[in-house]
Amino acid sequence: MSDAVFNALLADIDPKRPVLIAGPTASGKSALALAIAQTQGGVIVNADASQVYECWRVVTARPSAEEEARAPHLLYGHVPFDAPYSAGHWLREVAPLLQGDRRPIIVGGTGLYFAALTDGLAEIPATPADVRERGDGLTREAMLADLDADTQDRIDCANRARVQRAWEVQTATGKGLAAWQDTTGAPLLPPGAATQIALRVERAWLNDRIERRFDAMIAAGALDEIAAQAAQYDPALPAHRAIGVPELMQHHLGRITLEEARAQAVIATRRYAKRQRTWVRNKMASWRQIDLPA
């Protein structure tokens, strides 16, 4: 983002109101949040489902220790790799931050977190362990076939984690996720109460950034993080399904080359970014759109 674009954006941001920054992976969201925090003040709050896990910093492109030293950062790397964590957990942790004396700058690529914050979240009972275990053993297609049409229309059906969550809710409660969402209460942060920024990116530009960022992750020690988790690796755990982890773990186990792992991880990241761009286009049309590169 050019200085001119940033300065124009900054001029429209009320330093007293919360800021929400969403967009595809590798689009520069964290850098923008840090620039705003350093210019106007505030605390940066994570809204990325993979960056909550303590075992990953490099693999999930969490802010570096040097970046964290330049402004306060919260809800990064604070969850054990095997602990359950959902949008509900995140929302409960964010709630007190909205009442604090430091303006939150909430940044991430997990659209469901932002939807829970600005639209509200249904109080769905916790999923029993046996139901989750059954879901872990099913294919995405098998679970998707069990979901009601309304739920299928509302979730990202290509995202296994979202499909499994919906399947678990329906199996455990006998009521579809869409029906639960229709009983949602008032949101913690109504849209008009925050500055909402969505990064809208050009595909070729983003694809190049995705490749360069993956190479930078390898150089920064991603393989060391993978090796540290190898003994307790469980592909069913959400922490171990973070993009790049399955591919690099296969390389660590000697099943594919690093070049093959890189190619597979880049493809997976591009597909994820495509879903995020769709979310921004369909769910965040009312947000302030910033086109990149700019």
C-alpha positions, -999 to +999 in steps of 0.1 A: +000+000+000+014+034-010+020+062+015-007+082-003-033+055+000-024+048+036-025+085+046-059+089+029-072+058+048-058+070+081-075+104+077-108+086+077-102+064+107-115+077+140-087+069+166-114+064+192-133+036+174-124+000+170-109-010+136-116-042+118-092-053+090-101-084+069-088-098+036-071-128+020-040-144+034-007-127+025-024-095+015-007-073+041-034-071+068-010-074+097+013-047+083-016-024+079-028-030+115+007-024+128+010+009+109-023+021+122-014+011+158+019+029+156+004+060+141-028+063+161-023+039+190-043+009+200-039-028+206-038-053+178-061-083+183-058-115+163-088-128+142-071-156+125-080-192+135-046-207+129-026-179+146-041-186+180-020-218+184+012-216+204+030-242+183+030-221+152+046-187+146+065-190+113+041-215+096+010-194+102+028-161+095+021-147+129+037-113+137+073-116+145+087-109+180+101-077+166+067-066+153+050-075+186+075-053+204+064-023+183+028-024+194+007-045+218-006-078+203-033-100+219-048-135+212-017-147+193-002-181+201-020-185+233-038-218+227-022-252+232-021-273+200-046-298+212-071-275+230-106-270+215-110-235+201-139-221+181-155-188+171-173-189+204-141-191+224-126-162+204-157-141+209-157-146+246-120-135+247-126-105+225-156-092+245-136-077+275-112-061+250-140-040+236-146-025+270-109-018+278-091+016+277-071+007+245-088+009+211-087-027+195-075-031+160-089-065+151-071-081+121-073-115+105-085-137+077-112-158+094-144-144+081-165-164+107-148-146+135-158-112+121-193-124+113-197-136+150-185-102+162-206-079+139-237-102+134-238-121+166-232-158+174-257-184+184-252-201+218-248-237+205-242-264+231-207-279+232-201-309+210-197-342+228-163-358+223-178-390+208-195-369+181-163-351+172-145-384+170-171-397+146-167-366+125-130-370+124-134-404+108-158-392+080-150-376+047-160-340+040-184-353+013-201-377+037-207-351+063-219-326+037-245-350+025-260-351+060-264-313+062-297-295+056-299-272+025-301-240+045-268-248+063-251-258+031-261-224+016-245-205+045-212-223+050-180-227+030-186-262+017-151-266+005-137-260+040-136-293+059-134-276+093-166-256+086-184-287+072-174-308+102-185-281+127-219-279+110-222-317+110-212-319+146-239-293+156-266-311+136-256-345+149-253-334+185-284-312+187-307-325+161-310-289+147-291-275+117-264-248+121-285-224+100-315-229+124-292-221+154-279-190+136-314-178+131-318-175+168-286-154+172-287-126+197-274-090+194-238-086+182-210-074+204-199-048+179-226-037+155-212-026+121-217+011+127-197+010+158-163+003+141-142+012+111-144-018+088-117-022+062-116-051+037-086-056+014-096-065-021-066-079-041-056-087-076-051-124-080-018-125-098-003-100-074-015-121-044-003-154-059+032-140-062+031-129-026+019-163-015+049-180-031+074-155-018+060-157+017+062-195+017+098-194+008+104-168+035+087-192+060+111-220+051+141-196+055+128-184+088+125-219+104+091-234+094+107-268+092+120-266+128+084-259+140+072-289+120+099-311+135+090-300+170+053-311+165+060-343+146+059-366+176+024-354+185+011-348+150-026-356+146-042-346+112-076-344+129-066-315+151-075-281+138-040-268+148-025-295+126-047-287+096-033-252+093-023-246+057+012-257+051+013-280+081+001-313+064+024-307+034+055-299+054+048-327+078+047-352+049+081-338+038+094-342+074+083-378+074+102-384+042+071-391+020+075-361-004+103-338-013+105-302-001+098-290-037+066-312-037+056-299-003+061-263-015+040-269-046+011-285-027+012-258+001+011-230-024-018-245-042-037-250-009-030-214+001-042-201-033-074-220-029-079-207+006-072-172-006-099-176-033-124-185-007-114-155+014-118-132-016-152-146-022-161-140+014-149-104+012-169-099-020-201-115-007-201-108+030-182-075+034-196-055+005-206-027+030-170-025+044-146+001+031-128-017+002-091-011-004-079-024-037-044-038-038-019-033-052-023+004-048 
